[in-house]
C-alpha cells in the first residue's frame, strides 16, 4: 500500500482482500514519513493507529507485513543505527505485527568510508544487517528482503551478478527475497524466473508493478491482472501487487488477482475480467453514504468503456485501440475527401466518412462518460477517477473538433490552404515508442497523451496538461466548427455576455448591432477557423480565428468596411506591423470566449482552434486590453508571450503571440 497513512481505504481493502481470497498486505506508504525518510523515529501514541490496522488484518485471516526503508541514509556499520532499527521494529512487533520487510530499493549503491572499511561489498553490508535484524526479531516465519534494483549491480547478467550471488549465498535461507524482473513487466514466465531462483538459491517473491501508476500523473490502470502464468505459483514464495495510487481504481486489479490465485489455467482471464466488471458495476452505483449520492448510474457499456480507455501499461483496451486506430487512419487518408482529389473512389470517400462518424461517436461517448462519473452515486469513485476521465474528455473534445474541421475544410477547395501540414507533426504515438522491451514511461500520458500526439498541436504539452478544477461539473459540452445557422444564437449570447460584464445596456444602446458587426468579418470572411462551444442548452461560447491577417484585411477593406462606414463614426484601426505578421501571420479573437466554472473547457476550445491553425500557419497572435488581467493570465498559461504593446501603434491593446 502506497497511499495516505491511516486512511479508511486501508480497512476497506482488507475486507476486499478477505472476500477475494488474498492473504498478504504489505504496509509501506511513502506518505508515512516514519516508513522511509524518518525511519529511525518510533511512532507516538497518537500514531499507533497502526495497531488497529494490524488487528483488523489478523481478524480477517490476513498476514500484515510492516515494511521499513532505511536505505537512503543508513550507515550499515553504525551500532547506533542498528540499535535504532531494532527499536523501531520492536515497537511495531509489540503492536502485534508478526511479519516484516526490509526494503533497499530505489537507493544509491555507493558506501560511505566507514562501511567500505567494515564490509567487503554493498551486498555484504545489506545482508549482514538484515540477518541480524531477522535473528533479533526471533526469526519470524515471514521476513522479506528487497535488494537494490540497479543495472550495474545486476551486470554482466542476473546469474553472474556478484551482488546477487552474495545475497543468495549469505542471506539466511528462510528470509524471502523480493524480486522485480523489470520495473514493469508485460509478462512473467517460468523461464524468466529460473535464472533468478538459481542465483538467489530460493524461490523469489515477485513485487509486481503492473498496475502502479506513480510514474505518470495522466495514467490509470483499471485493467485485469494478466500476463502471468498460473503455474508461476508453484515456483514462487508469493506475489505482491503494487496498485494504483488511487484506491478506487484497484477494484478490478485486486479482484482478478484473486481469480488468478485460484485459477488453474490462464484461459480463465476473460471470465475473471467479466466477473470483476459485474461486481464493480454494483460498487460504482452504490452511494458511499446515504446523503452523498449522485444523480445517476453508470451503465455496463460505460464501465467497459472506462476500463478500456484506462487499461494496462503495455496494452490498451478495445475502446482505446479503436479510438487511436481511427484517428490515425483518418489523418493519414484525409486526402480522400479533399475537394481537389479527383482519383478517390466513392467507396473510399464513404469509408472515410463512415470512420469519421464512428470516431466522433466514440468521442461523444467519452464526454458522456465524464458526465456520468461526475453525476454517479459513488462519490469516492468520482474523487479518485475524475482527474483521468476529465483529462481524456478534454483531449477527445479537441480531437473530435479537429476531425469535424478536417472533413469540412477539405471539402471546400477555397479553404484548403496547405492542408498537408496536418501530417508534418504529431506522428509519433505510443505504438511507435512502446516496444515489448520498453518501459511504459518512455511515452507519457496514456491514451490521452497518444491522442494528443496525433494532433497537429500535440507537441505543445502546456495546452493539455493542467490540474482539474476543484468543483467538477457534469455539464455535457461539445466543440465543433462554426455553422452559418449559429450566427443568430451566437450574436445573442455575445450581446448578453457584454451587457453582463460591461455594466448595462448604455454601451450598446446607440449601436445595437455593434457586437454582431465586430464578429461579422471573421464569421463572413474566415468562417472555417471559428469554433463553437455548446452545452445542453445550446451555444455558450465561440473562439474566432483568422488564418492570414494580411489577406483578411484586404478583403475587409473591399467588402466589409464600406458597409460599416454609414453605421459608425470613422475609427483608426491601426495596422499590425510586418515584423509581427512575418512570424505570426494568424490571429485569434476571444470576443465570445465564455466564463465557466470549469475553465479547462475554454482552454480546450482555444486548443481546438490552435490545432486547426497549426495545419496551415506558423504562428498566431491575440490582442487583449491591458486591464483584462484574466485574459492575459489565461493566454500566458497557454504559452503566449507579450510581443507588442499599444504605445508602439495607434491601438491600446497588448499583443501576445505564440509560435505553432
C-alpha positions in Angstrom: 0.0 0.0 0.0 1.4 3.4 -1.1 -1.4 5.8 -0.3 -2.2 8.1 2.6 -1.3 6.6 6.0 -4.1 5.5 8.4 -6.8 6.2 5.7 -10.2 4.4 5.7 -9.2 3.0 2.3 -6.8 0.5 4.0 -9.6 -1.0 6.1 -11.8 -1.3 3.1 -9.1 -3.1 1.1 -8.6 -5.6 3.9 -12.3 -6.5 3.6 -12.0 -6.9 -0.2 -8.8 -9.0 0.1 -10.6 -11.4 2.5 -13.6 -11.6 0.1 -11.4 -12.3 -2.9 -9.1 -14.9 -1.4 -5.9 -12.8 -1.0 -3.8 -13.3 2.1 -1.0 -10.8 2.5 -1.0 -7.0 3.0 2.3 -5.1 2.9 2.3 -1.7 4.6 4.7 0.8 3.2 3.1 4.2 2.4 5.7 6.8 1.4 3.4 9.4 2.9 4.1 7.8 6.3 7.4 9.6 6.9 8.4 7.1 9.6 8.4 4.4 7.0 11.3 5.9 4.9 12.5 9.4 5.5 12.3 9.4 9.3 12.7 5.6 9.7 14.7 6.0 12.9 11.8 7.6 14.8 9.3 5.4 16.7 5.6 6.1 16.4 4.0 8.4 19.0 0.9 7.2 20.9 -1.2 9.3 18.6 0.2 7.5 15.6 -0.3 4.0 17.0 -3.5 3.6 14.9 -1.2 1.2 13.1 -2.2 -1.3 15.9 -5.9 -1.1 14.7 -4.8 -1.9 11.2 -2.8 -4.9 12.3 -5.6 -6.3 14.4 -8.1 -5.7 11.6 -5.9 -7.6 9.2 -5.3 -10.5 11.5 -9.0 -10.7 12.4 -9.7 -11.3 8.7 -7.1 -14.0 8.4 -4.6 -11.7 6.5 -0.9 -11.6 7.0 0.1 -8.0 7.8 3.7 -7.2 6.7 5.3 -4.0 8.1 7.9 -2.6 5.7 10.7 -0.3 6.6 13.0 1.5 4.1 16.2 2.7 5.9 18.5 2.5 2.8 18.6 6.2 1.9 20.9 7.2 4.8 21.6 4.2 7.0 25.2 3.6 8.0 25.4 -0.2 7.9 28.5 -0.3 10.2 26.9 2.1 12.8 25.9 0.3 16.0 23.7 3.4 16.8 21.8 3.0 13.5 21.4 -0.7 14.1 20.1 -0.1 17.6 17.5 2.4 16.3 16.5 0.0 13.6 15.9 -2.7 16.2 14.0 -0.3 18.4 11.7 0.7 15.6 10.8 -2.8 14.6 10.5 -4.0 18.2 7.8 -1.3 18.7 5.9 -2.5 15.6 6.3 -6.1 16.9 4.8 -5.0 20.2 1.8 -3.6 18.3 1.1 -7.2 17.2 2.9 -7.3 13.9 4.4 -10.7 13.1 5.8 -10.2 9.6 8.4 -7.7 8.4 10.2 -6.4 5.3 13.4 -4.5 4.9 13.5 -2.6 1.6 16.7 -1.4 0.0 15.2 -0.5 -3.4 15.5 3.0 -5.0 18.7 3.9 -3.2 22.3 4.9 -4.1 24.5 1.8 -4.1 27.7 3.6 -3.1 29.0 3.1 0.5 30.4 5.7 2.9 34.0 5.3 4.1 33.1 3.6 7.3 31.0 1.0 5.6 33.7 0.5 2.9 36.1 -0.4 5.7 33.7 -2.7 7.6 32.3 -4.7 4.6 33.7 -6.3 1.5 30.8 -5.1 -0.7 27.4 -3.4 -0.7 25.6 -6.7 -0.7 27.7 -7.9 2.3 26.6 -4.8 4.2 22.9 -5.2 3.4 22.9 -9.0 4.1 24.8 -8.6 7.5 22.3 -6.0 8.8 19.3 -8.0 7.5 20.4 -11.3 9.1 21.0 -9.6 12.4 17.6 -7.9 12.4 15.9 -11.3 11.4 17.6 -13.0 14.4 16.7 -10.1 16.7 13.0 -10.5 15.9 13.1 -14.2 16.7 13.3 -15.4 13.1 9.6 -14.7 12.2 8.0 -17.0 9.7 7.7 -14.2 7.2 10.6 -11.8 6.7 11.2 -10.1 3.4 14.4 -8.6 1.9 14.2 -6.3 -1.1 17.5 -5.9 -2.9 18.7 -2.8 -4.7 17.5 -2.8 -8.3 20.3 -1.3 -10.3 21.6 -2.2 -13.7 25.3 -2.1 -12.6 24.5 -4.4 -9.6 23.0 -7.0 -11.9 25.8 -7.0 -14.5 27.0 -8.7 -16.5 23.8 -10.8 -16.1 21.5 -11.9 -13.3 23.2 -15.2 -12.9 26.7 -13.8 -12.9 26.0 -10.7 -10.7 28.4 -10.6 -7.7 25.8 -8.6 -5.8 23.0 -11.2 -6.3 25.5 -14.1 -5.7 26.3 -12.6 -2.3 22.7 -12.2 -1.5 21.9 -15.7 -2.4 24.9 -17.3 -0.6 24.9 -15.2 2.6 21.3 -14.3 3.3 19.8 -16.7 5.8 17.7 -19.3 3.9 14.4 -18.6 5.5 14.5 -14.9 4.5 12.4 -14.3 1.4 13.9 -12.1 -1.4 11.6 -9.8 -3.2 12.3 -9.6 -7.0 11.1 -7.5 -9.9 12.3 -8.8 -13.3 11.7 -5.4 -14.9 10.3 -2.3 -13.3 7.0 -3.1 -15.1 6.8 -6.5 -16.8 4.4 -7.1 -19.6 4.6 -10.9 -19.0 6.2 -13.2 -16.4 7.1 -16.7 -17.3 8.7 -19.7 -15.7 11.7 -19.4 -17.9 12.3 -15.7 -16.9 12.4 -16.7 -13.2 14.5 -19.8 -13.4 17.7 -17.7 -13.5 16.6 -15.6 -10.6 15.7 -18.6 -8.4 19.1 -20.2 -9.2 21.3 -17.2 -8.2 19.2 -16.4 -5.1 19.2 -20.0 -4.0 15.5 -19.8 -3.1 12.2 -19.1 -4.9 11.7 -15.4 -5.1 8.7 -13.3 -4.1 7.5 -11.2 -7.0 6.9 -7.5 -6.5 4.6 -6.8 -9.4 4.2 -3.2 -10.6 1.7 -4.0 -13.3 -0.8 -1.5 -12.0 1.5 1.0 -10.4 0.8 4.5 -11.8 3.0 6.8 -9.7 5.4 7.5 -12.6 2.8 9.2 -14.8 0.1 11.6 -13.5 -2.1 11.1 -16.6 -2.3 7.3 -16.5 -4.6 5.0 -14.6 -4.7 1.2 -14.9 -8.1 -0.3 -14.4 -7.5 -3.5 -16.4 -7.2 -7.1 -15.1 -4.2 -8.8 -13.6 -2.8 -10.7 -16.6 0.3 -11.9 -18.4 1.4 -14.1 -15.5 1.2 -17.9 -16.0 -0.8 -19.6 -13.2 1.9 -22.2 -13.0 4.2 -19.5 -11.5 2.5 -20.0 -8.1 4.4 -23.3 -7.7 7.8 -21.6 -8.2 7.3 -18.5 -6.0 7.1 -17.7 -2.4 4.5 -15.2 -3.2 3.4 -12.3 -5.3 2.7 -8.7 -4.2 0.8 -6.4 -6.5 1.7 -2.7 -6.2 -1.5 -1.0 -7.1 -2.7 2.4 -8.5 -2.2 5.3 -6.1 -5.9 5.9 -6.2 -7.6 3.3 -4.1 -10.9 3.1 -6.0 -9.0 2.3 -9.2 -7.9 -1.0 -7.8 -11.1 -3.0 -7.7 -10.6 -4.9 -10.9 -6.8 -5.4 -10.5 -7.3 -6.9 -7.0 -10.4 -8.9 -7.9 -8.7 -10.5 -10.9 -5.5 -11.1 -8.8 -7.7 -13.2 -6.5 -9.1 -15.1 -9.6 -5.5 -15.7 -10.8 -4.5 -17.1 -7.4 -7.4 -19.6 -7.6 -7.2 -20.4 -11.3 -5.7 -23.5 -12.8 -5.4 -22.2 -16.4 -4.6 -18.8 -17.8 -7.6 -19.0 -20.2 -9.8 -18.1 -17.2 -8.7 -14.5 -17.6 -11.6 -13.4 -19.7 -14.1 -14.9 -17.3 -12.2 -13.3 -14.4 -12.5 -9.8 -16.0 -16.2 -10.3 -16.8 -16.9 -11.3 -13.2 -14.9 -8.3 -11.9 -16.7 -5.9 -14.2 -20.0 -7.2 -13.0 -19.1 -6.8 -9.3 -17.5 -3.4 -9.8 -20.7 -2.1 -11.5 -22.6 -2.7 -8.3 -19.9 -1.0 -6.3 -19.8 2.0 -8.6 -23.6 2.5 -8.4 -23.8 2.3 -4.7 -23.6 5.6 -2.7 -20.8 5.8 -0.2 -23.2 7.3 2.3 -26.9 7.7 2.2 -26.6 11.5 2.0 -23.8 11.5 -0.6 -25.4 10.0 -3.6 -25.2 11.4 -7.1 -27.8 11.7 -9.8 -27.4 8.5 -11.8 -25.8 5.2 -12.5 -23.1 4.1 -14.9 -24.3 1.6 -17.5 -22.4 -1.6 -18.3 -21.2 -0.2 -21.6 -19.9 2.9 -19.8 -17.9 0.8 -17.3 -16.4 -1.3 -20.1 -15.5 1.9 -21.9 -13.9 3.3 -18.8 -11.8 0.2 -18.3 -10.9 0.0 -22.0 -9.7 3.6 -22.0 -7.5 3.1 -18.9 -6.4 -0.5 -19.3 -2.8 -1.6 -18.7 0.7 -0.1 -19.1 1.7 -2.0 -22.2 -1.8 -2.6 -23.6 -4.8 -0.5 -24.5 -8.4 -1.9 -24.1 -10.7 -2.3 -27.2 -12.2 1.2 -27.0 -8.8 2.9 -26.7 -7.4 0.8 -29.6 -10.4 1.8 -31.8 -10.0 5.5 -30.9 -6.3 5.6 -31.8 -6.6 3.4 -34.9 -9.5 5.5 -36.3 -7.8 8.8 -35.6 -4.5 7.6 -37.2 -6.4 6.3 -40.3 -8.5 9.5 -40.7 -5.4 11.7 -40.6 -3.4 9.5 -43.0 -6.3 9.3 -45.5 -7.8 12.7 -45.3 -6.8 13.3 -48.9 -9.7 11.0 -49.9 -12.2 13.7 -49.0 -10.2 16.6 -50.5 -12.1 18.8 -52.9 -9.0 18.7 -55.2 -8.8 14.9 -55.2 -10.1 13.5 -58.5 -8.8 10.0 -58.1 -10.5 8.9 -54.8 -13.1 6.1 -55.4 -16.5 6.8 -54.0 -16.3 3.8 -51.7 -13.1 5.2 -50.2 -14.8 8.6 -49.6 -17.7 6.7 -47.9 -15.2 4.8 -45.8 -13.6 8.0 -44.6 -16.9 9.5 -43.7 -18.0 6.3 -42.0 -14.9 6.0 -39.9 -15.1 9.7 -39.0 -18.7 9.2 -37.9 -17.6 6.2 -35.7 -14.7 8.2 -34.3 -17.0 11.2 -33.4 -19.5 8.9 -31.8 -16.8 7.4 -29.6 -15.6 10.9 -28.6 -19.2 11.7 -27.6 -19.3 8.5 -25.5 -16.2 9.7 -23.7 -17.8 13.1 -23.0 -20.9 11.3 -21.7 -18.8 9.0 -19.6 -17.3 12.1 -17.9 -20.7 13.4 -17.1 -21.9 10.0 -15.7 -18.8 9.7 -13.5 -19.3 13.2 -12.1 -23.0 12.6 -11.6 -22.6 9.0 -10.3 -23.7 7.6 -7.0 -20.3 6.7 -5.6 -18.6 9.9 -4.8 -15.4 8.1 -3.6 -15.0 6.8 -7.2 -15.6 10.3 -8.5 -12.8 11.8 -6.5 -10.3 9.1 -7.4 -11.1 8.8 -11.1 -12.2 12.3 -12.0 -8.8 13.7 -13.0 -8.3 11.0 -15.5 -11.8 11.0 -17.2 -11.7 14.8 -17.2 -8.3 14.8 -18.9 -9.4 12.4 -21.6 -12.7 14.2 -22.1 -10.8 17.4 -22.9 -8.4 15.7 -25.3 -11.3 13.9 -27.0 -13.2 17.2 -27.4 -10.2 18.7 -29.3 -9.7 15.5 -31.4 -13.4 15.5 -32.3 -13.4 19.2 -33.3 -10.3 18.6 -35.4 -11.8 15.7 -37.4 -15.0 17.7 -37.9 -13.0 20.6 -39.1 -10.8 18.4 -41.3 -13.8 16.8 -43.0 -15.3 20.2 -43.7 -12.3 22.2 -44.8 -11.0 19.6 -47.1 -14.4 19.5 -48.9 -14.1 23.3 -49.6 -11.4 23.9 -52.2 -11.4 27.6 -51.4 -10.4 26.9 -47.8 -7.9 24.2 -48.4 -4.7 26.1 -47.9 -1.6 23.9 -47.4 -3.6 21.1 -45.6 -0.8 18.6 -45.9 0.8 20.3 -42.9 -1.6 18.1 -40.9 0.9 15.3 -41.3 4.1 17.3 -40.5 3.7 16.8 -36.8 2.0 14.6 -34.3 3.2 11.4 -36.0 4.8 9.7 -33.0 2.4 7.7 -30.8 2.9 5.3 -28.0 2.6 2.4 -30.5 5.8 3.7 -32.2 7.7 4.0 -28.9 6.4 1.2 -26.7 8.1 -2.0 -27.9 7.8 -5.2 -25.9 11.0 -4.4 -24.0 10.4 -0.7 -23.4 9.2 0.7 -20.1 5.8 2.3 -20.2 7.1 5.7 -19.1 9.0 6.1 -22.3 5.8 7.8 -23.6 3.8 9.9 -21.2 0.1 10.4 -20.9 -1.5 7.0 -21.9 -4.4 7.2 -24.3 -4.9 10.9 -23.7 -1.3 11.5 -24.5 -1.4 9.4 -27.6 -4.4 11.2 -29.0 -2.7 14.4 -28.2 0.4 13.5 -30.2 -1.7 12.6 -33.2 -3.0 16.2 -33.4 -1.0 18.9 -35.2 -0.5 20.8 -32.0 0.3 17.6 -30.0 3.9 18.6 -29.0 2.6 21.6 -27.0 2.1 19.9 -23.7 1.1 23.2 -21.9 -2.2 23.1 -23.9 -3.1 19.7 -22.5 -1.6 19.2 -19.0 -3.3 21.2 -16.3 -4.8 20.3 -12.9 -8.5 19.5 -12.9 -11.0 22.1 -11.5 -11.8 22.0 -7.8 -15.5 21.7 -8.5 -16.4 19.0 -11.0 -19.3 19.8 -13.3 -21.5 17.2 -15.1 -22.5 19.6 -17.9 -22.1 18.0 -21.3 -20.0 20.1 -23.7 -19.3 19.8 -27.4 -16.8 21.7 -29.6 -17.4 21.9 -33.3 -16.7 24.2 -36.3 -19.0 27.2 -36.8 -22.1 26.9 -39.0 -23.8 29.8 -40.6 -27.0 28.8 -38.7 -25.2 29.6 -35.4 -24.9 33.3 -36.2 -28.2 34.5 -34.6 -27.7 32.5 -31.4 -24.1 33.5 -31.2 -24.9 37.2 -31.6 -27.5 36.9 -28.8 -25.1 35.0 -26.5 -22.3 37.5 -27.0 -24.6 40.5 -26.6 -25.8 39.2 -23.3 -22.3 38.5 -22.2 -21.2 42.0 -22.9 -24.2 43.5 -21.2 -23.5 41.4 -18.1 -19.7 42.2 -18.0 -19.8 45.8 -19.0 -22.3 47.2 -16.6 -25.5 47.8 -18.5 -27.1 48.4 -21.9 -25.9 52.0 -22.3 -22.7 51.0 -24.1 -24.6 49.4 -27.0 -27.9 51.5 -27.0 -26.7 53.8 -29.8 -25.5 50.9 -31.9 -27.4 47.7 -31.0 -25.7 45.8 -33.8 -22.2 46.7 -32.7 -21.4 43.2 -31.2 -22.5 41.4 -34.3 -20.7 43.8 -36.6 -17.5 43.2 -34.7 -17.8 39.5 -35.0 -19.2 39.6 -38.5 -15.9 39.9 -40.6 -14.5 36.7 -39.1 -17.7 34.8 -39.5 -18.4 36.1 -43.0 -14.8 36.1 -44.5 -13.0 33.4 -42.5 -15.7 31.1 -41.0 -13.6 27.9 -41.4 -11.4 29.0 -38.4 -14.2 29.7 -36.0 -15.2 27.1 -33.4 -18.4 26.8 -31.3 -18.8 25.6 -27.7 -22.2 24.3 -26.9 -23.8 22.6 -23.9 -27.2 21.0 -23.4 -28.9 24.4 -23.7 -27.2 25.5 -26.9 -24.3 27.7 -27.9 -22.4 29.0 -24.9 -19.1 30.2 -26.4 -17.0 30.8 -29.5 -13.4 31.4 -30.5 -12.6 33.1 -33.8 -9.6 32.6 -35.9 -8.1 34.4 -38.9 -5.6 32.3 -40.9 -3.9 35.1 -42.9 -4.3 38.6 -41.4 -2.9 40.4 -44.4 -5.3 38.8 -46.8 -8.2 39.2 -44.4 -7.5 42.9 -44.0 -7.6 43.4 -47.8 -10.9 41.5 -48.0 -12.3 43.6 -45.2 -11.4 46.8 -46.9 -13.0 45.6 -50.1 -16.3 44.1 -48.9 -16.9 44.8 -45.2 -15.6 48.2 -44.1 -17.5 50.2 -46.8 -20.8 48.9 -45.4 -19.8 49.9 -41.9 -18.9 53.5 -42.7 -22.5 54.5 -42.8 -23.3 53.0 -39.4 -20.3 54.0 -37.2 -18.0 57.0 -36.9 -14.6 56.7 -38.5 -12.0 55.0 -36.4 -8.3 54.5 -36.9 -7.9 50.7 -36.8 -4.1 50.8 -36.6 -2.4 48.3 -38.8 -0.2 45.5 -37.5 3.5 45.8 -38.4 5.0 43.5 -41.0 7.6 42.3 -38.4 4.7 40.9 -36.3 2.8 39.3 -39.3 6.0 37.7 -40.6 6.3 35.4 -37.6 2.7 35.4 -36.5 0.5 35.5 -39.7 -2.6 34.3 -37.9 -4.9 36.0 -35.3 -7.4 34.7 -32.8 -10.2 36.7 -31.1 -11.7 35.9 -27.7 -14.8 38.1 -28.0 -17.1 35.2 -27.3 -14.8 33.1 -25.0 -17.1 32.0 -22.2 -16.7 32.4 -18.4 -17.2 28.9 -17.0 -16.8 27.1 -13.7 -14.5 24.6 -15.5 -12.0 26.9 -17.2 -10.5 23.9 -18.9 -13.4 23.9 -21.3 -12.4 27.4 -22.5 -8.8 26.2 -22.8 -10.0 23.2 -24.8 -12.0 25.4 -27.1 -8.9 27.6 -27.8 -6.8 24.4 -28.3 -9.2 23.2 -30.9 -8.7 26.4 -32.9 -4.9 26.3 -32.5 -5.0 22.7 -33.8 -6.7 23.9 -37.0 -4.4 26.9 -37.4 -1.3 24.7 -36.9 -2.2 22.8 -40.0 -1.7 25.9 -42.1 0.2 28.5 -40.0 3.4 29.0 -38.2 2.3 31.5 -35.5 -0.8 33.2 -34.1 -1.3 36.4 -32.0 -4.1 37.8 -30.0 -4.8 41.4 -28.9 -6.0 41.9 -25.3 -6.7 45.1 -23.3 -4.0 45.7 -20.7 -6.7 46.0 -18.0 -8.0 42.5 -18.8 -5.8 40.6 -16.4 -7.9 37.4 -16.5 -7.4 37.1 -20.3 -3.8 38.0 -20.1 -3.2 35.3 -17.5 -5.3 32.8 -19.4 -3.2 33.2 -22.6 0.1 33.3 -20.8 -0.6 29.9 -19.2 -1.2 28.6 -22.8 2.3 29.6 -24.0 1.5 33.1 -25.3 4.1 35.8 -24.8 3.8 39.6 -24.9 5.4 40.8 -28.2 3.9 44.3 -28.7 2.3 47.0 -26.7 -0.1 49.7 -27.7 2.4 52.5 -27.4 4.2 51.1 -30.4 1.0 51.6 -32.5 -2.2 53.6 -32.6 -4.1 50.9 -30.7 -4.2 50.4 -27.0 -4.2 46.6 -26.7 -1.4 44.3 -25.7 -0.4 41.8 -28.4 0.5 38.3 -27.3 1.9 35.8 -29.7 2.6 32.1 -29.8 4.5 30.0 -32.4 2.7 27.0 -33.6 
